[in-house]
Amino acid sequence: MEIKSAICATNKKGKTMSVTVLLEVLSKPGSIDELKQTLKAILPDTRGYDGCISVQVVLNQDDPLNLILNETWRSRAHYEKYFAWRAETGGLEALGNMLSAPPSIRYFDHQDI
């Protein structure tokens, strides 16, 4: 996956605002429990990574194989650095083996509204 350089959103006062990252995955049938356990094991490192503000995992009520990681980062650049680290250490490949499709990653700027 190509890692692009990021431009951070700023509010009216010129301060950099955080970014929400939604990482959506679809587990292979029979792998959801293993996926949850793997996430439980690796997310402490994610939460402690430079720039990570929070990570919540939510399960789709209508599709129990569908998880979303709702993440807040100081900037997209922080997340992309983290994502590259996960790729380099083999963490993404291990997770990918439990998925039935490639994950969806979307980035959202927080709005000063």
C-alpha positions as CSV (number, residue, x, y, z in Angstrom):
1,M,0.0,0.0,0.0
2,E,1.3,3.4,-0.9
3,I,1.8,5.8,2.0
4,K,1.0,9.3,0.9
5,S,2.2,12.5,2.6
6,A,-0.5,14.2,4.7
7,I,-1.8,17.7,5.1
8,C,-3.3,18.3,8.5
9,A,-6.6,20.2,8.9
10,T,-6.4,23.4,10.8
11,N,-9.0,25.4,12.6
12,K,-9.7,29.1,12.1
13,K,-7.0,30.0,14.6
14,G,-4.4,28.0,12.6
15,K,-4.1,25.2,15.1
16,T,-3.6,21.6,13.8
17,M,-6.7,19.5,14.5
18,S,-6.8,15.7,15.0
19,V,-7.9,13.2,12.4
20,T,-10.3,10.3,12.7
21,V,-9.3,7.1,10.9
22,L,-12.0,4.5,10.2
23,L,-10.4,1.1,9.5
24,E,-13.1,-1.3,8.5
25,V,-12.5,-5.1,8.2
26,L,-14.5,-8.1,7.3
27,S,-13.4,-11.3,9.0
28,K,-13.3,-14.7,7.3
29,P,-16.1,-16.9,8.6
30,G,-14.7,-18.8,11.6
31,S,-11.9,-16.2,12.2
32,I,-13.8,-13.5,14.1
33,D,-12.8,-14.7,17.6
34,E,-9.1,-15.0,16.5
35,L,-9.3,-11.5,15.0
36,K,-10.7,-10.1,18.2
37,Q,-8.0,-11.8,20.3
38,T,-5.3,-10.6,18.0
39,L,-6.6,-7.0,18.1
40,K,-6.8,-7.2,21.9
41,A,-3.1,-8.3,22.0
42,I,-1.8,-5.6,19.6
43,L,-3.9,-2.6,20.4
44,P,-2.0,-1.6,23.5
45,D,1.0,-0.9,21.2
46,T,-1.3,1.1,18.9
47,R,-2.7,3.1,21.8
48,G,0.9,3.8,23.0
49,Y,2.2,4.8,19.6
50,D,3.3,8.4,19.1
51,G,0.3,10.4,17.9
52,C,-2.4,8.0,18.8
53,I,-5.2,9.7,20.9
54,S,-7.7,6.8,21.0
55,V,-8.8,3.6,19.4
56,Q,-12.2,2.0,19.8
57,V,-13.3,-1.3,18.2
58,V,-17.0,-1.6,17.3
59,L,-18.9,-4.6,15.9
60,N,-21.6,-4.3,13.3
61,Q,-24.9,-5.4,14.9
62,D,-26.2,-6.6,11.6
63,D,-23.0,-8.4,10.4
64,P,-21.0,-10.0,13.2
65,L,-18.0,-10.5,10.9
66,N,-17.7,-6.7,10.3
67,L,-15.5,-4.6,12.7
68,I,-14.6,-1.0,12.6
69,L,-11.6,0.5,14.4
70,N,-12.5,4.1,15.1
71,E,-9.2,5.8,15.7
72,T,-8.2,9.3,16.6
73,W,-4.7,10.5,15.7
74,R,-2.9,13.9,16.1
75,S,-2.5,13.9,12.3
76,R,-2.8,11.7,9.3
77,A,1.0,11.7,9.1
78,H,1.2,10.1,12.6
79,Y,-1.2,7.4,11.5
80,E,0.6,6.7,8.3
81,K,3.9,6.4,10.2
82,Y,2.2,3.9,12.5
83,F,0.7,2.0,9.6
84,A,4.1,1.8,7.9
85,W,5.6,0.4,11.2
86,R,2.8,-2.2,11.3
87,A,3.6,-3.2,7.7
88,E,7.3,-3.4,8.4
89,T,6.9,-5.6,11.5
90,G,4.6,-8.1,9.7
91,G,1.5,-7.1,11.8
92,L,-0.6,-6.3,8.7
93,E,0.1,-9.6,7.0
94,A,-1.0,-11.5,10.2
95,L,-4.2,-9.5,10.3
96,G,-4.8,-9.9,6.6
97,N,-4.8,-13.7,6.8
98,M,-7.9,-13.4,9.0
99,L,-9.8,-11.1,6.6
100,S,-12.1,-12.1,3.7
101,A,-11.4,-8.8,1.9
102,P,-8.9,-6.0,2.0
103,P,-9.6,-3.4,4.7
104,S,-11.1,-0.1,4.0
105,I,-9.2,2.9,5.5
106,R,-10.9,6.3,5.5
107,Y,-9.6,9.6,6.9
108,F,-11.9,12.3,8.3
109,D,-10.9,15.8,9.4
110,H,-12.5,17.1,12.6
111,Q,-14.4,20.2,12.1
112,D,-14.5,23.3,14.2
113,I,-18.3,23.5,14.3
